[in-house]
């Protein structure tokens, strides 16, 4: 199941970035198909430990039967609490492979993919209350404009929001096909897939509060890792990558790097990789999802 569920991107680069100690404690905050977790376990000795997080109930069909492995069915924004619960503080390394798994894209009824028609859902945690259908039908025009502009980086976000609000006056927009139909006149010709991908990205980020969760995770990662521990984060779009890049460089998400009272840089991490690591052409040819991946590695000071 795990192989078809999700093909891990830049697997070797992630493992090398973690610099695994055989008896260390590691955390995989995006378990998914378990590809990264299985590879981490191969490098751990008998006293090593791996705690894996995933809020998607589907990921639980990939659980690993290994006494060194512990699973937390939680969003990684609760990293610190559940690492404490499972005796994983301090940790020697934390891995995050952000975004949507191949499985979530391929399951039509989850509503993540523009390839299928389905209810507008997009919840990563299927017990969550907010769906894309509710965002589309209940948010006012100003809120939709903000979401599409900020999270989708869509040029005509204002017109898009207005088209949705106008369309839903005559009938609710409940499915992917209905949404496509409502915004048909605004989609640039020849760029249909790119435009719709941006629309879906914006809705998905809002439904799952992805950027807020990422910020919470990054701040807590610095509290969970031991000095010298590794943070390895792979992102798939510029909004995520910008947050990761800024936090590693400055210890915060915007503004300038601050100094402590002695004039030292006041940030928890030192970057290991100069800039982002990207996938090889060979890997991209085998797994198209790797094309947009950016991997950043940092060490806790």
C-alpha positions in Angstrom: 0.0 0.0 0.0 2.7 2.5 1.1 4.4 2.4 -2.3 1.3 3.4 -4.2 0.2 5.8 -1.5 3.0 8.3 -1.9 6.5 8.3 -3.5 8.8 10.2 -1.1 10.6 13.1 -2.8 14.4 13.5 -2.4 14.5 10.5 0.0 18.3 10.2 0.2 18.8 14.0 0.5 16.4 14.0 3.5 18.1 11.1 5.2 21.6 12.7 4.7 20.2 16.0 6.0 19.1 14.3 9.2 22.6 13.0 9.9 21.1 10.1 11.8 22.7 8.8 15.0 21.9 5.1 15.5 20.6 5.6 19.0 19.0 8.9 18.4 15.4 10.2 18.7 13.8 11.3 15.5 10.4 12.8 14.5 8.7 12.5 11.1 5.9 15.0 11.2 4.3 14.1 7.9 4.1 10.3 7.9 1.8 9.8 4.9 2.8 6.5 3.2 5.7 6.0 5.6 8.5 6.1 3.0 10.7 8.5 4.9 9.9 6.8 8.3 10.9 3.4 7.0 14.2 4.8 5.7 14.9 6.5 9.0 14.3 3.2 10.9 16.8 1.5 8.6 19.5 3.8 10.0 18.5 3.5 13.6 19.9 1.0 16.1 18.1 -1.0 18.7 17.8 1.9 21.1 16.8 4.4 18.4 13.3 6.0 18.5 11.0 7.5 15.8 7.8 9.4 16.5 5.6 10.0 13.4 2.7 12.4 13.1 -0.2 12.5 10.6 -3.7 13.9 11.0 -5.1 12.0 7.9 -6.8 8.8 9.1 -5.9 7.2 5.7 -2.2 7.3 6.7 -2.9 4.8 9.5 -3.2 2.0 7.0 0.6 2.4 6.5 1.7 2.1 10.1 5.0 0.3 10.8 5.2 -2.7 13.2 8.4 -1.8 15.0 9.0 -1.3 18.7 11.1 1.8 17.9 8.2 3.4 16.1 5.4 5.5 17.8 2.5 7.1 15.9 0.7 10.3 16.9 -2.6 10.9 14.9 -2.2 14.6 15.2 -1.4 17.8 13.2 2.2 18.7 13.5 1.2 22.1 15.0 1.0 20.1 18.3 4.6 18.9 17.9 5.8 19.8 21.4 2.9 18.4 23.4 3.0 15.0 21.7 6.8 14.7 21.6 6.7 15.3 25.4 3.9 12.7 25.7 6.0 10.1 23.8 9.4 10.9 25.5 10.9 12.4 22.3 12.3 15.7 23.8 15.0 16.4 23.2 15.0 15.1 19.6 18.1 14.6 17.4 16.3 15.4 14.1 12.9 16.5 12.7 11.7 15.9 9.2 8.8 17.6 7.5 7.6 16.9 3.9 4.9 19.5 3.5 1.9 19.7 1.2 -0.5 17.1 -0.1 0.4 13.4 -0.5 0.0 11.7 -3.9 -2.7 9.5 -2.2 -4.8 12.6 -1.3 -4.6 13.9 -4.8 -5.5 10.5 -6.3 -8.5 9.9 -4.0 -11.2 11.6 -6.1 -13.7 12.1 -3.2 -11.2 14.0 -1.1 -11.7 17.0 -3.5 -8.0 17.9 -3.7 -7.5 17.4 -7.4 -8.7 19.4 -10.4 -8.7 16.1 -12.4 -11.9 14.7 -10.9 -15.4 15.9 -10.0 -16.3 15.6 -6.3 -17.7 17.5 -3.4 -15.6 20.5 -2.5 -13.9 19.0 0.6 -10.1 19.4 0.8 -9.8 18.5 4.5 -6.5 16.8 5.4 -8.0 15.9 8.8 -11.3 14.3 7.8 -12.9 15.1 11.2 -12.2 18.8 10.7 -15.3 21.0 10.5 -14.3 23.5 7.7 -14.6 22.3 4.1 -13.8 24.0 0.8 -17.6 24.0 0.1 -18.2 26.1 3.2 -15.4 28.5 2.2 -16.9 28.9 -1.3 -20.5 29.3 -0.1 -20.2 31.1 3.2 -17.2 33.5 3.1 -18.0 37.0 2.0 -16.4 38.6 -1.1 -13.7 40.4 0.8 -12.6 37.2 2.6 -12.5 35.2 -0.7 -10.5 38.1 -2.4 -8.0 37.9 0.5 -7.6 34.1 0.3 -7.2 33.9 -3.5 -4.8 36.9 -3.5 -2.6 35.8 -0.5 -2.7 32.0 -0.7 -3.2 31.5 -4.4 -1.2 34.5 -5.6 -4.0 34.9 -8.3 -3.8 38.1 -10.3 -7.5 38.6 -10.8 -8.5 37.5 -7.2 -11.0 40.3 -6.8 -12.9 39.4 -10.0 -12.7 35.7 -9.0 -14.2 36.4 -5.6 -17.0 38.5 -7.2 -17.8 35.7 -9.8 -18.2 33.1 -7.0 -20.4 35.4 -4.9 -22.6 36.2 -7.9 -22.9 32.6 -9.0 -23.9 31.2 -5.6 -26.8 33.7 -5.4 -28.7 31.5 -7.9 -27.5 28.1 -6.6 -24.9 26.8 -4.1 -21.5 25.7 -5.5 -21.0 22.3 -4.0 -18.8 20.4 -6.4 -15.5 20.9 -8.3 -17.4 20.9 -11.6 -19.8 23.6 -10.3 -16.9 25.7 -9.1 -15.1 25.4 -12.5 -18.3 26.4 -14.2 -18.8 29.4 -12.0 -15.4 30.8 -12.7 -15.0 29.6 -16.4 -14.9 33.2 -17.8 -12.0 34.2 -15.6 -9.6 31.3 -16.4 -6.8 32.5 -18.8 -6.8 30.5 -22.0 -3.9 28.1 -22.3 -3.2 28.3 -18.6 -6.3 26.5 -17.3 -4.4 23.9 -15.2 -2.1 26.4 -13.6 -4.9 28.8 -12.7 -7.1 26.1 -11.3 -4.2 24.7 -9.3 -3.7 28.2 -7.7 -7.4 28.4 -6.9 -7.3 24.9 -5.3 -4.1 25.7 -3.4 -5.7 28.8 -1.9 -8.8 26.9 -0.8 -6.7 24.0 0.6 -4.5 26.4 2.6 -7.5 28.1 4.1 -9.4 24.9 4.9 -6.4 23.3 6.7 -4.9 26.5 8.1 -1.6 25.3 6.6 0.5 28.4 7.0 -0.5 28.9 10.7 0.2 25.3 11.4 3.6 25.5 9.7 4.5 28.6 11.8 3.5 26.8 15.0 5.5 23.8 14.0 8.7 25.7 13.1 8.7 27.7 16.4 8.1 24.4 18.4 10.8 22.5 16.4 13.5 24.8 18.0 12.1 23.9 21.4 12.0 20.2 20.8 15.5 19.7 19.1 18.7 19.2 21.1 21.6 21.6 20.4 23.2 20.2 17.2 19.9 18.5 16.2 18.8 18.7 12.6 15.7 20.3 11.0 14.9 19.0 7.5 11.9 20.7 5.7 10.7 20.1 2.2 8.1 22.5 0.7 6.3 22.7 -2.6 5.2 26.3 -3.0 6.7 29.7 -2.4 4.5 30.6 0.5 5.7 27.6 2.6 9.3 27.9 1.5 9.4 31.6 2.4 8.3 30.9 5.9 10.9 28.1 6.3 13.7 30.2 4.8 12.9 33.2 7.0 12.6 31.2 10.2 16.0 29.4 9.6 17.7 32.7 8.6 16.2 35.0 11.2 14.3 33.0 13.8 11.1 34.7 12.7 8.8 35.0 9.7 9.2 38.6 8.7 11.4 41.6 9.5 15.1 41.8 10.1 17.3 39.5 12.1 17.5 40.6 15.7 20.6 40.6 18.0 20.7 39.7 21.7 22.1 42.1 24.3 25.7 40.9 23.5 25.3 41.6 19.8 24.9 37.9 18.8 22.4 36.7 16.2 19.2 35.9 18.1 18.0 32.9 16.1 17.7 29.2 17.0 19.1 27.7 13.7 22.1 27.8 11.5 21.5 26.8 7.9 23.4 23.7 6.7 22.5 23.9 3.0 23.3 27.1 1.2 19.9 27.9 -0.3 17.4 25.3 -1.1 18.3 21.8 -2.5 16.2 20.7 -5.5 15.6 17.3 -7.1 17.7 15.9 -9.9 16.5 15.8 -13.4 16.4 12.0 -13.1 14.1 12.1 -10.1 11.8 14.7 -11.7 11.5 12.5 -14.8 10.3 9.6 -12.5 8.2 11.7 -10.1 6.8 14.9 -11.4 5.8 16.1 -7.9 9.6 16.6 -7.2 9.7 19.4 -9.8 8.6 22.1 -7.3 10.2 20.7 -4.2 12.6 22.8 -2.2 14.6 21.2 0.7 16.1 23.2 3.5 18.4 21.8 6.2 19.3 23.6 9.4 21.1 22.7 12.7 19.9 23.9 16.1 22.4 26.2 17.7 
